[in-house]
Amino acid sequence: MKDSVIKAMKTMLLFLILLGVVSGRRIQLLKGLPATSTVEENSAAGVLVYSFNVTVSPLASGGVAILPTIVNSNPLTEAFDIESKGGLEYRVVTTGNPVLDYETMPKSFDLQIFVEDTNGRTDLNILTIQVTDKNEHPVFRGNIAIQTVTIYMLEGIPPGRIYQVDAADPENAKLKYSLLPATVPFLIRESGDIFSTKEFDYEKDPHCYFLNVTVTDPGGLNSTKTVNIYIINTNDERPYFTTKQRIYRIPEEQNPGTIVANITAKDPDDEDSPSRLFYSIQSSDRHFSINPATGVLQVTGRIDRDALPLRLHPNLSLIVRVEDSPSSGHASEMEVTIIVDDINDNPPECNPSAFRKEANENMAPGTLLVDLRNYCKDIDVDPSNNQFSFTGLSGFGSNNFSLDSTVSGRLVMTGTIDLESPANPGVEVYTLTVRVQDIAHPNYSNIIYIYIRIKPVNEFFPVFSNLSYVFSVSEITKAGSSIGRVHATDKDWPPNVITYSIVAGAGTRDYTNIFWISPTKGDVRILAGLDYETTQKHMFTVQASDQEKSTTASVTVNVLEVNDEEPVCSPNFFSLQIPVSLAVGTNINGFRIECQDRDSDPRSFRYFINEGNKNNHFIFSPSAGSNTSRLILASKFDYESGLDTNWIYSLRVHITDDNLVSARDKTTHSIKTGTVTLSIRVIPNPTTVTTTTPGFTVVTKRENLYSPSAWYVPFVITLGSLLLLGLLGYLGLLLLTRLRTRCPPAGRAPLINAPEKKKPKKEVVVTMTKLNTVFDGEAIDPVTGRMYEFNTQSGARRWKKSNEPLQPMLAVQVTSSATDNSGQGTERPEASSKKEPSEKRKELTAATKPAAKPSAWQSETPGQAGLRLQKQKEESEDRGLSSPAP
């Protein structure tokens, strides 16, 4: 960054200088310039290159404003700088960065020197510096240039080239090589190759040589480097063992690292110095190892005389090898035998070390429990080390047992043990210890654990705490609930596990078992609901067993009555129709309900209408105290004043069984409720008012409602449609075939002027029926709330329109006596009925009038148009009218 700033400043300064020169103010200020000077290559920093002065005019009182400066050089370099000598004298010196090199750098530099005085006058001149050549020292190249070269030579190698010295002169002059001292058995040639002049003997000649290699240029300058040459001894003699002993004896179980023997050897090649030999064991053995440098034979693995194969063959043979080189050297071998001696290093072992025996209580004294000697042994090989004895029988209750002798190891009973006896401390398992010990020193020993379990004898029967059990259970107790517990005990010690079971009873007509007993706890539970009305008492037998002996007890379960049955009434659903003028107090249609309750008295019933009795028109009598009650009209209907608006009543009747329960007990007593649903339709009375309605057309529309559950309907319709299409196609094919057989063949009939056959005229008969229907009743639709009028005889209905008089309607029946072959005739009634099979029309009777014949261009008659408009109007009204049931 700094260099780039300096270059930028110099560029700016040069620009200013050139600008000043162009402006014409340049005069001669640099005295002694331009000039040419020389400098030697490799000059250090500060070497004088050239000196010059600066002259200023008397008007420049301040002297020099800009000191002489090298503003540019060709080629560009920073190897020169200008220093002040004092006053107006200056000199050009070398900077040493970079160092001038005649061989690699330019040989001439043109420096542009600029100066400016305080009066603004400037001068710019050139100093040419020529670099002169200087003789330099030769330079070594390769490894010898950066380090001392070391060469290793084996003895016995014939004379020959051993190394190549590489050097160069900066001036490319021819160099001369020489070796010092001159007495060494080596020489160097003009090419720089070093040769040995003799075959070296390691035992006679020096082991190393230090050669000074000098290279000299024609000017007498030289450089020197050192080459070290070492003579390497070669192995040409076989080593031999100096140790004479071949058999060694050691005891077993020596620690790793224990020295067994010190094997020594000698190499004739090393007579005047310690031999450098390498020792190894050739035979495969994991017990011993040898130090490869010293020959010390030592223990490395466990040596167990009592384990195979040493138990049978205690002698170990090793092949020891000595070499004078780790590889491809001379070697000798020697066999060493090691005898392993046995020691008493194992305690007696018993397998198993813990014995578990059983003895029945009350067993006779002297009974043998276990013979320990059959399970114990000492694995030491020497008979003097494997003898042992049994001593130290101890443990709680050991006075009941004893050992025959210390040698036999037989454990026998000395007394009887009764677990149920008060004198017995309640111990079932006795833990005894016996010491098995070596007779020989150091008397190793082990502890044998003997666990003797006194096996109880089942002497007593289980006994129930009661001979019989009685439980009282509410009939509404849930299945799975516990109703009681039975308990039995056993005098045997330790107490036997008692298992409970039901062995008799516990069943009903509907269930094989309605009771269950816990096998371990004796809890009695019910598996199904109890019913007092069916069975008031259950009896069954339970058994307690200790797997060998058992006893039984009886269980009685008394079922407690609870009000858990609902009143059941007949009928529980009924539909009734009554006239609006029915007298108050009338038994509606003679209807009555009759109720039953399995767990309640017939007098316990109460009847009341819970829902749907708007304005309280209905009551039941009697309302309580009987199992039958009648439906009574309690008040008159009033539709004219608007008090009553419902024509259909859905009554929900509740029947409770709490009539005989006091008010204080009703909060705690269980009350059950039955339900009866009644649908009552009020039929309006016909009126005597005769309306002046001239007539109307009755259209009955039946709508099929599809239920999602009727999945088969679309399938049947689709299948029927496919069959119908097939039938129509087949009929059309037959018709086409018949027409072809009746038509004469082409070209067979002669061309004659026959009179044109007239088409039969179509006769249309229009039957008009006029109905003077009298609407003598009014009612409110319960769905929409709108008023409608109806005829009490035919059931015809229409919406009531207060401001619009009723218009006469015409029912038109069109019959056709002829059918147009072109298909443009009027439809026949049969075709109409086939086209709309879902619509059911009522036949109307009226006088028949002859209808006018339609012209060829007339699409429909006025009567037909009126009928069509009237049908559309009535269908729209029928869609908004909800028809009451007749």
C-alpha positions, 0 to 999 in steps of 0.5 A: 500500500505504501509503495503504491502511494509513493508511486502515485506521488511521484507520478503527480510530481512528474506531472507538475514538473512537466507542466512547469517545463512546458510553461517556459520557466525552466532554467539551469539549476542543476550544475554538473548534469546531465552526466554519466557515472558508473557503479560496481555490481553488488555494491552495498547501501550508501555507496557514492555514485555521483555528486552535483550542485544546485545553483539558485539566483539571488532573487531566491532568498529562500534557497531550494523549495523542492530538493533534488528528487529522482522523479523517474528512471529508465528502466524503473528501479529503486536502487538509487537515492539522492542525499544532501552533503550540506548546503547546495551539494548533493550526491547519488548513492545506492540503496541496496534494495535491490542489490545491483547484479550485472548478470541478471539486471539491466546494465544501465539506468537513466535517472531524471532529477528534478529541482525547484527553487523558492522563486518557482524556477525548475530544472530537470536533467538526466544522470546515466548510471552504468553498472560494471561487472565484478568477479564473484565467488563460485557457487555450489549447487545441489545438496552440498550447497545447503548441508554437509554431505555424509557418505556411508561405504561398506568395507570390501567395495571395489574402488569407484565413483562415490559422489558428484560435486556440482558448482557454477561460476556467476561469470560462467567461467571454467572452474577447477576442483581440488581435495584436501588433505591430499593424503586421503585415498580419494580423488576428484576429477575436473567434472566434480566426480569423487572417486575412491582409490582403494578397497577399505577394510573396517578392521584395519583402515580408519572408520571415517574420512573428512574431505574438503572440496574446493572449487576455484575460478580463473580469477583465484576466487574459491569456495569450499564444502565438506564431505564426510565419508564413513566406512561401514563394517560388514558381518563375516563371522558367526557368533558363539555361546559362552554360557555352558549350563543347559538345564535350569529348575524353577518352582511354579507360579513365579511372578512375571519378570523372574530371571531364569538364566543369563545367556551370553555369546560372543561375535569374533567381529567385535573382539575389541568392543562389546558384541552387538548381538540379538537373542531370540527364542525360536520355539513357541512358548508363552511362559518365557521370553529373552531380552534381545539385547542382553540375553536375559531369560525371564518368566513372562506368563503364568506357569501352573504345574497343576494344569495341563500339559505341565501336569503330565510333562513338567519339563520345558525345552527352549531353542535360544538363537543368537544373531549378529544382525537382525536379518540376513546375518550369522547365527547360532542356536542352543537348547535350554531345558527348564524343569517346573517344580510343584508347590502347595498353591491351591486350596481344597475346592468343593463343587458345588461350594454351596449345598442345598439339602432338604429334610422332612420335619420329624426326621430320625437322628443319624440320617445322612444328609451329605458326604462332602468328600465326594464333592471336594478335591485339591488339584496340587500334583504332589501328594504331600500338597493335596491332603485336606480335612473338614473342621469347624461346623457352625451356624444357627441350629448347628446343634441339630447336625454333626460331622462323623469325623474330620476326614470323612466329611459326612454330615448327619442329623443329631435330633428331630425338628418339629416346625409346629412345636412351640420350642421351634424358633420358626426356622425353615432353612438352616445355614451351616458352614464347614471349613475344608483345609490343607494339611500342608503349609501354608494350610489354604482353606475354603468355606463350604455353605450348607443350606438345609431346608426343613420340608414341612409335612402337611398335617392339618386341614384348613379351617374356615372362620365360620361354618356358614356365611350369609351375605345380603346384596341389593338386586341392583348391585353391578356385575363384578362387585364384591359382596363378601369374603370367606376366610380359612386358616391352616395350622401347618407351619409354615402356613400353606397357601390356601386356594378358594373355589366354588364347588356346588351351587352358584348357578341359575336357570339362565347362568351356569355361574353367577358368583365367582370367588378369588382363588387367593383372597376369598372375595366373592363377586357376582358375575351377572345381575341379581333379580329379586323378582326371579330369585330371592335367595342363592345358596352355594358351597365354597371350598378351601384347599391347601393342595392336599387337604380341603374343607368346605363351607356354605354361603347364602346370598339374600337378594334385597328388593330394590325398585329397579323395574320401569312401568310397562304400559300397553299400548305405548304408542297410539294415534287418535282423531277427534272432532273439534266439537267433542264434548268436554269430559268425553273418553276420547275414542274410548282409549285407555292404557293398562300398565304393569310393574314387576316390583311395584303394587298396581296402586303405585302408578301416577299418570301425567302428560309431560309434553305436548299438552298445550292449553291442557286439553287432555287429562288421564282419569284416574290420575293415580292409584290404578294400573289402568287410566282413560284419556279424557278431554278436559277443555274445549278447543277454541280455534276461532279466537286464535287460542288454539292453533295446533290441529295435531297434538303429540303427547308424551305421557309419563307413568311413575311408580311413586304413588305410594311413596311419601313426599319425605321418602321420594328424595331417597326412594328409587323411582322408575318412569314409563313412557307412552306416546300419543298422536291426536289429530283434531278434525275441523267440523264442516260448515253450512256456508255455500261458496259461489266458487264456479269450479276448479280442477283437481290435480293429485300429485304423488311424489316418490321420496328416495330413502338412502337405505333403499339402495336397490331403487336406482339399480332396479330403475336402471335395469328396467330402463335398459330392458325397456330400451332393448324391447323398443329396439326389438319392436322397431326392428320388427316394424321395419322388417314388416314395412319392407315386406309390404312395399312393392319392389322398385321398378315393378309397378307401372307409372300411371296417373293415379289420383292422389290419396287424401290423408284422413282428417284428424278429428279432435274431441274436447270434453270439458267438465265443470265442477261446482265444488263447495268448500265448506270448511277452513283450517290452518296448515300446521307447517306454514301457518296459512289458512286453507279451505277444504270440502268435507266430502271429497277432501279437496283443498285450496289456499284461502284467498280473501280478496280474490274470488274463486274462478271456474276451471275447465277440465279438458280431455282431448281424444284423437280419432286419427293419427297423422302419419307425419307425427304432427297430430295431437297426443292421445290420452293413452300416450299422456298417461304413459308419459307421466306414470307417476301422476294420478289424475281424478276423472271428472264428469261433465257435459261433452261439447264438440270441439273445433277442428284444429287447422294445419298451422294451429299448434294448440286449441284455446281450450288446450292453452287454458288447460295448460295454464291452469295446470301450471298454476295449480301445480305451483300451489300444490308445491306450497301446500302441506296436505293434512292427513284425511 
